[in-house]
Amino acid sequence: MKIFVTGANGRLGSQFMKLVPNAIPLVRKKSGFKKEIVTDFNSNELKKLLKDADVVVHLAASLNFDNNLFPSKSMRHPEIPSA
């Protein structure tokens, strides 16, 4: 079974890799995982990489705890102060 995982370097992904060591990590830069595939995650490349996948586990995330997450003041929650 071919299992691909995004976010293998992160908190959840690293734990997943311990539980499923035969999973194939998709990474943006070399990380030292066995069988890792370095990709820029563009759609054409992903289509080729994942065409034979049985499972894709998406654990990647981009976290930003800055109050400037929302560019428009109208999108900001009134109780969250602006920076």
C-alpha positions as MATLAB code, in Angstrom:
seq = 'MKIFVTGANGRLGSQFMKLVPNAIPLVRKKSGFKKEIVTDFNSNELKKLLKDADVVVHLAASLNFDNNLFPSKSMRHPEIPSA';
ca = [
       0.000    0.000    0.000;
       1.363    3.428   -0.984;
       0.758    5.995    1.748;
       1.900    9.585    1.211;
       2.003   12.161    3.992;
       2.351   15.935    3.981;
       3.615   17.731    7.059;
       5.945   14.911    8.124;
       8.275   17.474    9.755;
       5.557   18.908   11.973;
       4.206   17.882   15.341;
       1.439   15.590   14.058;
       3.337   14.437   10.990;
       6.404   13.349   12.927;
       4.237   11.238   15.232;
       2.423    9.780   12.235;
       5.765    8.804   10.680;
       6.661    6.903   13.854;
       3.367    4.996   13.664;
       3.498    4.421    9.901;
       7.210    4.301    9.022;
       6.530    2.987    5.510;
       4.639    6.191    4.603;
       6.283    8.357    1.940;
       6.814   11.936    3.171;
       6.262   14.778    0.709;
       8.555   17.618    1.804;
       9.611   21.048    0.523;
      13.291   20.496    1.371;
      15.404   17.514    2.382;
      14.585   16.384    5.884;
      16.378   13.097    6.278;
      13.359   10.797    6.010;
      13.798    7.521    4.191;
      11.961    7.580    0.844;
      11.113   11.287    1.165;
      10.131   13.120   -1.992;
      11.103   16.776   -2.289;
       8.406   18.759   -4.095;
       7.182   22.315   -4.494;
       3.595   20.988   -4.294;
       2.496   22.363   -7.664;
      -0.613   20.639   -8.969;
       0.967   19.071  -12.069;
       3.761   17.477  -10.049;
       1.338   16.250   -7.382;
      -0.866   14.614  -10.007;
       2.136   12.608  -11.211;
       3.394   11.776   -7.728;
       0.036   10.697   -6.364;
      -1.372    8.804   -9.346;
      -0.558    5.445   -7.714;
      -1.342    6.525   -4.152;
      -3.651    4.393   -2.067;
      -3.831    6.957    0.736;
      -2.804   10.608    1.166;
      -2.633   11.894    4.729;
      -2.583   15.680    4.743;
      -1.095   16.952    8.009;
       0.694   20.044    6.706;
      -0.341   23.426    8.026;
       0.867   26.978    7.971;
       0.347   28.594   11.341;
       0.491   32.318   11.929;
      -0.602   33.655   15.281;
      -0.189   37.261   14.216;
      -3.225   39.515   14.617;
      -2.696   40.630   11.027;
      -4.125   37.389    9.640;
      -7.007   39.326    8.178;
      -5.944   42.167    5.881;
      -9.264   43.970    5.993;
     -10.476   45.517    9.249;
     -13.968   44.338    8.366;
     -12.724   40.750    8.512;
     -11.176   41.073   11.983;
     -13.015   39.912   15.071;
     -13.967   42.985   17.145;
     -12.486   41.518   20.332;
      -9.051   40.839   18.811;
      -6.886   43.975   18.974;
      -4.922   45.079   15.942;
      -1.151   45.076   16.156;
];
